[in-house]
Structure formats: structure tokens, C-alpha cells
Amino acid sequence: MKKYLAVAVILLFIGVSFAPSINANISKEMVEFTTEICGLDGGKQTVKLIREEAEEVDVLFKSIRERLNETETREEAEEIFKEAVVELDKYGLLGGLSVEQARQIVTVNYENHKLMELLKTIYQKYKGAIDENRNLLCFIAGTTNRTNFDSQLELFCGRILFLLGCFGPIFFKNKFPLYTIFILGYFLLDFFNSFNPMSAASRINLGGERGGGWHPEFVDFYAHGWIVTTGLLGTQRYEGMMQGGLPIYGSGTIFDGYIYKFFPGVLGFTGLHIYNPIQSKHFYLGSALWVKINTEPPWL
């Protein structure tokens, strides 16, 4: 028994001696974040953070949400956003921008004060015809999954190539190689968009439809998370399951044998888009021209 006890004590001391190094390795586990600058200075940058720092970024956006939920004016929201930019800079998540440059991009939609006053006048006149699940010229912050970002360059080129692909046989008298290039180009634009350095006035898609493969009928899928906007129509809050509700055509892609059609929820987004691939979370902070998000499934 004494021998067994001695062996147990030795193993215990060995385990205790290795525990700090094990905990250190866990804390040093790296998480890769990608920051996309959605604006005129568009670009992407990848940063690796330790797991504790990654959790702190998540906590930071939760605190932004809590503070925005207590605000009702654009001026209060703007101050919160400026402070958030300083915090994000501590983790190197400004995409290579300085704090001042990032602040300008995040709040760029409020530089034209005359336009803001004109739109406010129009809104006061017709606000009875505007529903509550939308906002205009607003600050926007959110954390969601199943989210897709489009740039206006990709959208414009995609429409042109799609039309040429559809009507190519007529215009080019069935010259196979010529119009086939346009069709292939349309699908390659989704890949191109992942590296697009000109993501000015981006569009944010939330949820959409999926079909093809073993399921030829399209089935809805939803983004999940939270979004807060503060703008011309006050403060709007969205939480839980949601889909983009803008009355405009969404982009699409083919992945793993399925066709995905995305639903636009935010138009004219300018700001920071931070992506955590491990959790499939999209963090975004900036301003938008037009937001419309549906939070209730169609069967409710």
C-alpha cells in the first residue's frame, strides 16, 4: 500500500507541474479574425488573437449592444461608435486604418447635414406610411451568423454578366465560347468578391433560400443574432431569427451542390466588418443608407 501511495503522490506532483503549461497552451490558442473595410478605402486584413482576446471582442460587441439599447439619438450612438473604434484598435482589428480614419469610415453617412435635414422633413411628412422594422441613414451595429456581404461593384458586374449569359445565344448567334465566358464570369464574381478591394457601399444579406441537390424546392434559412440601428427613424432593435426584408433582388451562389439566394437587409453599408470563422460570427459597426429586417417567420 505504501508503494502504491508513493506512486500516486509522484503522479499527482507530475500532473500539478504540467497543469500550468497545459493552461498556458489553451490560453495561447490562436483565433483568426478577418477585418474588411467596407468603404472607399476598402481592403481586408487578417489578425490572429489568443482565445481570451477573441472572447473579449465578443464581450465588447455585447457591451456596444447594451449601450445602444439605452440610446435614442444619433449623437449618443456616434459617441459609442467612436469609443468602440478605440477598443477595436487595441486588438488590431481596424484593418490597417488609424483610429481617426476608422472613425470617419464608420460615420461617413452623416457628413452631409443638409441631406439629413431634407430627409428628416420628408420623413415627418410621410412617416405614417413607413413601417417600424426599417430605418434610414442610420448607425448600425450587429453580431449575426448566416450573413453575406456584397459590394456594389460585384453586384453591378454580376447583373451585366448574367444578362449577357442569358441573351448571349441570341446576340452572338450561338457562338459557344463567347457567351459561355459571360456565364462563367457571373459565378466567378462570388469568388472575386472575397478579395474585392473596392467594397464601397456594401450590401448586407441576412438569411435567404437554399435549394437544389436532394431538395429541389427552395427552403428558407435565417440569420441569428442581434442588430441595433439608430437613425432617421429613431432606434430599431432586432434580435433572434431574422431575414433581410429589402424589396430588392438578392445575390446568390452555388456551394456544396446547393443554390443559395440571399435576402438583402442593409443597403449602403460603410464601416468595419469583422469575421470570426471558428464561430461563423460576423461583427459589424458602421452606417447604412437603408435597413429593413424581418424578425418574424412568415408562418407567424
Buried (B, 14 or more C-beta within 10 A) or exposed (E): EEEEEEEEEEEEEEEEEEEEEEEEEEEEEEBEBBBBBBBEBBBBBEBEBBBEBBEBBBEBBEBBBEBBEEBEEBEBBBEBBBBBBEBBBEBBBBBBBEEEBBBBBBBBBBEEEEEBEEBBEEBEEEEEEEEEBBBBBBBBBBBBBBBBBBBBBBBEBBBEBBEBBEEBBEEBEEEEEBBBBBBEBBBEBBEBBEEBEEBBBBBBBBBBBBEBEEEEEBEBBBBBBBBBBBBBBEBBEBBEBBBBBBEEEBBBBEEEEBBBBBBBBBBBBBBBBBBBEEEEBBBBBBBBBBBBBBBEEEEE
